[in-house]
Amino acid sequence: MKNKLILTGIITAVLSMNAVFVKAQSSKSESIEAWVTTLDRSQLFTKQEEVIEFGNRPRGWGATTITIDDNLQMQAVDGFGFALTGGSAGLMMGMSQPERTKLINELFRTDEDNIGVSYIRLTIGASDLNSFVFSYNDLEDGEVDLKLEKFNLSQDMYDVIPVVKEILAVNPDIKILASPWSAPTWMKTNNKVKGGKLKEEYYPVYAQYFVKYINAMKEQGITIDAITVQNEPLNVNNTPSMQMLPNEQRIFIKDHLGPAFEQANIKTKIVLFDHNLDRIDHPLTTLSDPEAAKYADGSGFHHYGGELSALTTMHIAHPEKNLYFTEQMVVERPGSETIEIANQVARLIIGVTQNWSKNVILWNFAADPLNDPHTEDGGCSMCQGAVTIEGDNVSRNIAYYVVAHASKFVRPGSVRIGSTQKGDTMVNLTQDEEHRGENALRVGLSITYNVFPNVAFRTPSGKTVLIVANDSRSARSFRIKYNGQYANVNLSPGAVGTYVW
């Protein structure tokens, strides 16, 4: 039976390929727009002048072929972007208005050379990339506020909220995720900003804290699309931070946060975990409880530990739930003569989306030349921004270009489609030299070993986008095959290319 199924599949593939082959003979050739970043920094997300054309026959021998199949569709994309921390927003607010407007246009518009960031992550209260720690309900020692009467957006009114409003003026549809690093200290077991847990008696109050935040941001004209319940719930080394173990998160969502959102008619998505890929047991604990799982849209992950394949494991276990990539720091040495972008795009754009994530968010938007601001005793002193801001001077770092290769063209609502991957079994169709006629074809199978890391998308406007990373130090060329036509592409070692047609 197995052999029969394989044979049936091959016959179907042959008939389909032959139909595409015949169709291609009469179809008009398309040209490909290419944007490239090279290892030596001579091109940094630069539009190529050379026109790449599709033709009916491949040229030359030995080049790997990446076949695009837009009939094979996977997850829809929500967007690509960065965390807008309080530190980032503060640096942006320190710029003159004309220069800040110029930077926001460059980051969030898609025309000309702008990169079209489409997803941002906010922090609910301070993160470790603020200059000091605060929550929206800070009290004197010994004081409590069960009705959250003293709740206010405090510091965010000076930096994060003004910047977000300027972003919304450029892109009103941008997706916004928000994450807390800690509950207010009076709700915690250790009464400190670092470490500790949420006291069980304050579970209901903390659920209302999220409700207050979402509604307060809504009053400012800012819609929070999704929240994570706790940033890095297994990391108590940041300032601020708070531990939330798997069963604790399950109970908090099931009995408090989910019902609170339901009662307040809040549609903001609840995303689980928000930590490393080596602990998928954490979100699976909540998803194993149907009464808790019904409130969860999906799970969020970082890649400071574990393997990206864990995302696919999560998808297989719960295909009804979404996956989000909520944080990753990407840094380089300032003034470096090279940009090691191929491995980062292969991992964070190609690898993450190939494993079913709907988005990619890097950490973070901006820092100054000393990687400030950050908190003491647990703030990240090596967290370089996608851009470095010093007054009105802006320089762009590796994370900027990693995101740009996806964000400009893979717009929200795009769908990941099939493309040749390493280890794929390919059906090869050739003319049968023992017979005559256009339908005299021979079928063969082969395993693809040397294809470059790549991912392809179909956009809402009907374009195809292919992102390729040449993570080798030698190979320079490959072919794109689409609808029976071929395009020959050169991509230098260590380079990344985004191809649009």
C-alpha positions as CSV (number, residue, x, y, z in Angstrom):
1,M,0.0,0.0,0.0
2,K,2.8,2.4,0.9
3,N,4.5,1.9,-2.5
4,K,1.2,2.4,-4.2
5,L,0.7,5.7,-2.4
6,I,4.2,6.8,-3.4
7,L,3.7,5.9,-7.0
8,T,0.3,7.7,-7.0
9,G,2.0,10.7,-5.6
10,I,4.7,10.7,-8.2
11,I,2.2,10.2,-11.1
12,T,0.2,13.2,-9.7
13,A,3.3,15.3,-9.4
14,V,4.4,14.4,-13.0
15,L,1.0,15.4,-14.4
16,S,1.0,18.6,-12.4
17,M,4.6,19.4,-13.4
18,N,3.8,18.7,-17.1
19,A,0.8,21.0,-16.9
20,V,2.9,23.7,-15.4
21,F,5.7,23.1,-18.0
22,V,3.2,23.5,-20.9
23,K,1.7,26.6,-19.2
24,A,5.1,28.1,-18.8
25,Q,5.8,27.9,-22.5
26,S,3.1,30.5,-23.3
27,S,3.4,32.6,-20.1
28,K,5.1,36.0,-20.1
29,S,8.5,36.1,-18.4
30,E,8.7,38.0,-15.1
31,S,11.5,40.1,-13.7
32,I,12.7,39.9,-10.1
33,E,13.5,42.8,-7.8
34,A,16.5,42.0,-5.5
35,W,17.6,43.6,-2.3
36,V,21.0,42.4,-0.9
37,T,23.2,42.8,2.1
38,T,26.8,41.6,1.6
39,L,29.3,40.4,4.2
40,D,31.8,43.2,3.5
41,R,29.1,45.9,4.1
42,S,29.6,47.3,0.6
43,Q,25.8,46.7,0.2
44,L,23.4,47.1,3.1
45,F,19.9,46.2,2.1
46,T,20.6,47.7,-1.3
47,K,18.3,47.4,-4.3
48,Q,20.2,45.8,-7.1
49,E,20.4,47.5,-10.5
50,E,20.8,44.2,-12.4
51,V,17.5,42.8,-13.7
52,I,16.9,39.1,-12.9
53,E,14.6,37.6,-15.5
54,F,12.7,34.3,-15.5
55,G,13.2,32.1,-18.6
56,N,11.9,28.8,-19.8
57,R,15.2,27.0,-19.5
58,P,17.8,26.9,-16.8
59,R,21.3,28.1,-17.8
60,G,24.5,26.4,-16.8
61,W,25.1,23.3,-14.7
62,G,25.6,22.5,-11.0
63,A,23.6,25.4,-9.4
64,T,21.1,24.4,-6.7
65,T,17.5,25.1,-7.5
66,I,14.9,26.5,-5.1
67,T,11.5,25.6,-6.3
68,I,8.6,27.8,-5.2
69,D,5.2,26.2,-4.7
70,D,2.5,28.8,-3.8
71,N,-0.1,26.0,-3.8
72,L,1.5,24.8,-0.5
73,Q,0.4,27.4,2.1
74,M,1.2,27.4,5.8
75,Q,0.8,30.1,8.5
76,A,-0.2,33.7,7.9
77,V,2.3,36.4,9.0
78,D,1.5,39.1,11.6
79,G,4.7,41.1,11.1
80,F,8.4,41.7,11.9
81,G,9.9,44.3,14.2
82,F,11.5,45.2,17.5
83,A,10.7,45.9,21.2
84,L,10.1,49.6,21.9
85,T,11.4,49.7,25.4
86,G,11.2,52.8,27.6
87,G,14.9,53.3,27.1
88,S,14.4,53.3,23.3
89,A,11.5,55.7,23.4
90,G,13.4,58.0,25.8
91,L,16.3,58.2,23.3
92,M,13.9,58.9,20.5
93,M,12.1,61.6,22.5
94,G,15.6,63.2,23.0
95,M,15.9,63.8,19.3
96,S,14.7,66.9,17.6
97,Q,11.2,66.6,16.1
98,P,12.3,66.7,12.5
99,E,15.0,64.0,13.0
100,R,12.6,61.8,15.0
101,T,10.0,62.0,12.3
102,K,12.6,61.1,9.7
103,L,13.7,58.1,11.8
104,I,10.1,56.9,12.3
105,N,9.3,57.2,8.6
106,E,12.4,55.2,7.8
107,L,11.5,52.5,10.2
108,F,7.7,52.2,9.6
109,R,7.0,53.2,6.0
110,T,7.5,50.8,3.1
111,D,8.1,53.3,0.2
112,E,11.6,54.2,-1.1
113,D,14.4,52.9,1.1
114,N,12.2,52.6,4.3
115,I,12.0,49.2,5.9
116,G,8.3,48.9,7.0
117,V,8.5,47.6,10.5
118,S,5.1,46.0,11.2
119,Y,5.2,44.7,14.7
120,I,6.4,46.2,18.0
121,R,6.6,44.9,21.6
122,L,6.0,47.2,24.5
123,T,6.8,46.6,28.2
124,I,4.1,46.8,30.8
125,G,5.9,49.0,33.3
126,A,9.7,49.0,33.2
127,S,12.0,46.4,31.7
128,D,15.7,46.0,32.3
129,L,16.3,48.5,29.4
130,N,14.8,51.4,31.4
131,S,17.0,53.7,33.4
132,F,15.0,53.0,36.5
133,V,12.2,50.6,37.7
134,F,8.6,51.5,37.9
135,S,5.1,49.9,37.7
136,Y,1.8,51.5,37.1
137,N,0.8,51.1,40.8
138,D,3.8,51.9,43.0
139,L,2.9,52.4,46.6
140,E,4.6,53.2,49.9
141,D,5.9,50.3,52.0
142,G,3.1,48.5,53.7
143,E,0.4,50.1,51.5
144,V,-2.0,48.0,49.3
145,D,-4.4,49.1,46.6
146,L,-6.9,46.3,46.0
147,K,-9.1,48.4,43.7
148,L,-6.1,49.8,41.8
149,E,-7.3,53.3,42.5
150,K,-3.8,54.7,42.1
151,F,-3.1,53.0,38.8
152,N,-1.7,55.3,36.2
153,L,0.6,55.0,33.1
154,S,3.2,57.2,34.8
155,Q,6.5,57.2,33.0
156,D,5.1,55.9,29.7
157,M,3.3,59.2,29.3
158,Y,6.7,60.9,28.8
159,D,8.3,58.6,26.3
160,V,6.6,55.3,25.1
161,I,3.1,56.7,24.5
162,P,4.2,59.8,22.5
163,V,6.5,57.7,20.3
164,V,3.8,55.1,19.7
165,K,1.3,57.8,18.7
166,E,3.8,59.1,16.1
167,I,4.3,55.5,14.9
168,L,0.5,55.0,14.6
169,A,0.3,58.2,12.5
170,V,2.6,56.5,10.0
171,N,1.2,53.0,10.3
172,P,-2.2,52.9,12.1
173,D,-2.5,49.1,11.6
174,I,0.8,48.1,13.3
175,K,0.5,45.1,15.7
176,I,1.4,45.7,19.3
177,L,2.4,43.1,21.9
178,A,2.9,44.1,25.5
179,S,4.8,42.1,28.2
180,P,5.4,42.7,32.0
181,W,8.7,42.1,33.6
182,S,7.2,42.2,37.1
183,A,4.0,42.9,39.1
184,P,4.1,45.9,41.4
185,T,6.3,45.0,44.4
186,W,3.4,45.1,46.9
187,M,1.9,42.2,45.1
188,K,5.1,40.0,45.3
189,T,6.3,37.5,47.9
190,N,9.7,39.3,48.3
191,N,8.4,42.9,48.0
192,K,11.3,43.6,45.6
193,V,11.5,44.5,41.9
194,K,13.9,41.6,41.3
195,G,12.8,38.0,41.6
196,G,10.0,36.8,43.9
197,K,6.6,35.5,42.9
198,L,3.1,36.9,42.6
199,K,1.2,36.3,45.9
200,E,-1.8,34.0,45.4
201,E,-4.1,36.4,47.2
202,Y,-3.3,39.0,44.6
203,Y,-4.0,36.9,41.5
204,P,-7.4,38.6,41.0
205,V,-5.9,42.1,41.5
206,Y,-3.1,41.4,39.1
207,A,-5.6,40.2,36.5
208,Q,-7.4,43.6,36.8
209,Y,-4.0,45.3,36.5
210,F,-3.8,43.9,32.9
211,V,-7.4,45.1,32.3
212,K,-6.5,48.6,33.5
213,Y,-3.5,48.7,31.3
214,I,-5.2,47.7,28.1
215,N,-8.1,50.1,28.7
216,A,-5.8,53.0,29.7
217,M,-3.8,52.4,26.5
218,K,-7.0,52.3,24.5
219,E,-7.9,55.7,26.0
220,Q,-4.6,57.0,24.5
221,G,-5.6,55.6,21.1
222,I,-3.3,52.6,21.3
223,T,-4.8,49.1,20.8
224,I,-2.9,46.3,22.4
225,D,-3.3,43.3,20.1
226,A,-1.7,40.7,22.5
227,I,-0.1,40.4,25.9
228,T,2.2,37.9,27.3
229,V,1.5,37.0,30.9
230,Q,5.2,37.3,32.1
231,N,8.4,38.0,30.3
232,E,10.9,35.2,31.0
233,P,9.0,33.6,33.8
234,L,11.9,31.3,34.7
235,N,14.5,34.1,34.8
236,V,14.9,35.9,38.2
237,N,18.2,37.6,37.3
238,N,16.9,40.6,35.6
239,T,16.0,43.9,37.3
240,P,13.0,43.9,37.2
241,S,11.9,40.2,37.0
242,M,9.3,37.8,38.5
243,Q,9.1,34.0,38.6
244,M,5.9,32.3,37.4
245,L,6.1,28.5,37.2
246,P,4.0,26.5,34.8
247,N,1.2,25.5,37.1
248,E,1.1,29.0,38.5
249,Q,0.6,30.5,35.1
250,R,-2.1,27.9,34.3
251,I,-4.1,28.8,37.4
252,F,-3.6,32.5,36.9
253,I,-5.0,32.4,33.4
254,K,-7.7,29.8,34.0
255,D,-9.2,31.3,37.2
256,H,-8.3,35.0,36.9
257,L,-6.9,36.6,33.8
258,G,-9.1,34.8,31.2
259,P,-12.3,35.4,33.1
260,A,-11.3,39.1,33.8
261,F,-10.8,39.7,30.1
262,E,-14.0,37.9,29.3
263,Q,-16.0,40.0,31.8
264,A,-14.4,43.2,30.6
265,N,-15.1,42.2,26.9
266,I,-11.4,42.6,26.1
267,K,-10.3,41.0,22.8
268,T,-6.6,41.3,23.4
269,K,-4.9,37.9,22.8
270,I,-3.3,36.1,25.7
271,V,0.1,34.6,24.8
272,L,1.7,32.0,27.1
273,F,5.3,31.6,28.4
274,D,7.5,34.2,26.6
275,H,10.8,32.4,27.3
276,N,13.3,29.9,25.8
277,L,12.6,27.0,23.5
278,D,14.2,24.5,25.9
279,R,11.2,24.6,28.2
280,I,8.1,23.9,26.1
281,D,6.7,22.0,29.0
282,H,5.8,25.4,30.5
283,P,3.2,26.4,27.9
284,L,2.1,22.8,27.4
285,T,1.1,22.7,31.1
286,T,-1.5,25.4,30.4
287,L,-2.5,24.0,27.0
288,S,-3.1,20.6,28.7
289,D,-5.9,22.1,30.7
290,P,-8.9,22.8,28.4
291,E,-10.4,25.4,30.8
292,A,-7.1,27.4,30.8
293,A,-6.3,26.7,27.1
294,K,-9.5,28.2,25.9
295,Y,-8.2,31.7,26.9
296,A,-4.8,31.3,25.2
297,D,-4.3,32.4,21.6
298,G,-0.8,30.7,21.6
299,S,2.7,30.7,23.0
300,G,5.7,33.0,22.7
301,F,9.4,32.1,22.6
302,H,12.9,33.4,22.8
303,H,16.0,31.6,21.4
304,Y,18.6,32.1,24.1
305,G,18.3,28.3,24.7
306,G,16.8,25.3,23.0
307,E,16.3,24.5,19.3
308,L,14.0,26.2,16.8
309,S,12.5,22.8,15.9
310,A,10.7,23.1,19.3
311,L,8.3,25.5,17.6
312,T,7.3,22.8,15.2
313,T,6.9,20.4,18.1
314,M,4.5,22.9,19.6
315,H,2.6,23.3,16.3
316,I,2.2,19.5,16.0
317,A,1.0,19.2,19.6
318,H,-1.5,22.1,19.3
319,P,-2.0,23.1,15.6
320,E,-5.1,25.2,16.7
321,K,-2.8,27.6,18.7
322,N,-0.6,30.2,17.3
323,L,3.2,30.6,17.7
324,Y,5.0,33.9,18.3
325,F,8.7,34.8,18.4
326,T,8.7,37.5,21.0
327,E,12.4,38.3,21.7
328,Q,16.0,37.9,20.6
329,M,19.0,40.0,21.0
330,V,21.2,40.4,17.9
331,V,24.4,42.4,18.4
332,E,27.7,43.1,16.6
333,R,30.9,44.9,17.4
334,P,30.6,48.6,16.7
335,G,32.7,49.6,13.7
336,S,33.0,46.1,12.4
337,E,34.2,45.9,8.8
338,T,31.9,42.9,8.2
339,I,28.3,42.2,9.0
340,E,27.6,38.5,9.9
341,I,24.1,38.7,8.7
342,A,23.7,35.4,6.8
343,N,23.6,33.2,10.0
344,Q,21.2,35.6,11.8
345,V,18.7,35.8,8.9
346,A,19.0,32.0,8.5
347,R,18.1,31.5,12.2
348,L,15.8,34.4,13.1
349,I,13.9,35.1,9.9
350,I,14.1,31.9,7.9
351,G,14.3,29.3,10.7
352,V,11.7,31.0,12.9
353,T,9.1,31.3,10.2
354,Q,9.9,27.9,8.7
355,N,8.9,26.5,12.2
356,W,5.5,28.1,12.1
357,S,5.9,31.4,14.0
358,K,3.6,34.2,12.9
359,N,6.0,37.0,13.7
360,V,9.6,37.9,14.6
361,I,10.4,40.5,17.2
362,L,14.1,41.4,18.0
363,W,15.4,43.1,21.1
364,N,15.4,46.1,20.9
365,F,14.8,49.3,18.9
366,A,17.5,51.7,20.2
367,A,20.3,52.3,22.6
368,D,23.1,54.9,22.9
369,P,26.7,54.2,22.0
370,L,27.3,52.7,25.5
371,N,24.2,50.4,25.2
372,D,22.4,52.6,27.7
373,P,20.0,53.0,29.3
374,H,19.6,49.9,31.4
375,T,18.9,49.1,35.1
376,E,21.6,48.2,37.6
377,D,22.0,44.7,39.0
378,G,20.4,42.8,36.2
379,G,20.0,45.2,33.4
380,C,21.4,44.2,30.0
381,S,24.7,46.0,29.4
382,M,25.4,44.4,26.0
383,C,21.9,44.9,24.5
384,Q,22.7,46.9,21.4
385,G,19.8,48.6,19.6
386,A,18.8,48.0,16.0
387,V,19.8,51.7,15.8
388,T,22.3,53.6,17.9
389,I,21.1,57.1,18.8
390,E,23.3,59.8,20.0
391,G,21.4,63.1,20.0
392,D,20.2,63.4,16.4
393,N,22.8,61.1,15.1
394,V,21.6,57.6,14.1
395,S,23.6,54.6,13.0
396,R,22.1,51.2,11.9
397,N,23.3,47.9,13.4
398,I,22.9,44.3,12.3
399,A,19.4,43.8,13.9
400,Y,18.1,46.6,11.7
401,Y,19.1,44.8,8.5
402,V,18.0,41.4,9.7
403,V,14.5,42.6,10.1
404,A,14.6,44.8,7.0
405,H,15.1,41.8,4.7
406,A,11.6,40.6,5.8
407,S,9.6,43.5,7.0
408,K,9.6,45.7,3.9
409,F,8.0,43.2,1.6
410,V,6.5,40.4,3.7
411,R,3.6,42.5,4.9
412,P,1.0,41.5,7.5
413,G,-1.4,38.9,6.0
414,S,1.3,37.3,3.9
415,V,1.3,33.5,3.9
416,R,4.3,31.3,4.0
417,I,4.4,29.0,1.0
418,G,6.5,26.0,-0.1
419,S,10.1,26.3,-1.1
420,T,12.9,23.7,-1.5
421,Q,14.6,22.9,1.8
422,K,17.7,20.9,2.7
423,G,16.7,17.2,2.9
424,D,13.6,17.5,0.7
425,T,12.9,14.7,-1.8
426,M,12.5,16.2,-5.2
427,V,10.7,14.9,-8.3
428,N,12.8,15.5,-11.4
429,L,11.1,15.6,-14.8
430,T,13.3,15.2,-17.9
431,Q,12.8,14.4,-21.6
432,D,12.9,10.6,-22.2
433,E,15.6,10.1,-24.7
434,E,14.2,6.7,-25.7
435,H,10.9,8.1,-26.9
436,R,9.7,11.1,-28.9
437,G,7.1,13.7,-28.3
438,E,6.6,16.5,-25.7
439,N,4.8,14.1,-23.3
440,A,7.6,11.5,-23.4
441,L,8.9,12.4,-19.9
442,R,11.1,10.5,-17.4
443,V,10.7,10.8,-13.6
444,G,13.5,10.6,-11.1
445,L,13.8,11.3,-7.3
446,S,16.7,13.0,-5.6
447,I,17.5,14.4,-2.1
448,T,18.4,18.1,-1.9
449,Y,21.5,18.5,0.2
450,N,23.2,21.9,-0.6
451,V,20.3,24.3,-0.9
452,F,20.8,27.7,0.8
453,P,18.5,28.4,3.9
454,N,15.4,30.1,2.5
455,V,11.8,30.9,3.1
456,A,9.1,32.1,0.7
457,F,5.8,34.1,1.1
458,R,2.8,35.1,-0.9
459,T,1.8,38.7,0.0
460,P,-1.7,40.1,0.1
461,S,-1.0,42.1,-3.0
462,G,-0.2,38.9,-4.9
463,K,3.6,39.2,-4.9
464,T,6.0,36.3,-4.1
465,V,8.9,37.1,-1.7
466,L,11.9,34.7,-1.3
467,I,14.5,35.4,1.4
468,V,17.8,33.5,0.9
469,A,20.9,33.4,3.2
470,N,24.2,32.3,1.7
471,D,25.7,30.9,4.9
472,S,28.5,29.3,3.0
473,R,32.0,30.6,2.3
474,S,32.2,29.5,-1.3
475,A,29.0,28.9,-3.2
476,R,27.7,31.9,-5.1
477,S,24.8,31.0,-7.3
478,F,21.5,29.3,-7.3
479,R,18.3,29.1,-9.4
480,I,14.8,30.1,-8.6
481,K,12.1,27.9,-10.2
482,Y,8.6,29.2,-10.3
483,N,5.7,28.0,-12.5
484,G,8.1,26.1,-14.7
485,Q,10.4,29.0,-15.3
486,Y,13.9,29.6,-14.0
487,A,15.9,32.5,-12.8
488,N,19.7,32.4,-12.2
489,V,20.8,34.3,-9.2
490,N,24.3,35.2,-7.8
491,L,24.7,35.7,-4.1
492,S,28.1,36.2,-2.6
493,P,29.3,34.2,0.4
494,G,27.9,35.5,3.7
495,A,25.3,37.6,1.9
496,V,21.5,37.7,2.2
497,G,19.1,38.5,-0.6
498,T,15.4,39.3,-0.7
499,Y,13.8,38.6,-4.1
500,V,10.4,39.9,-5.1
501,W,8.3,39.3,-8.2
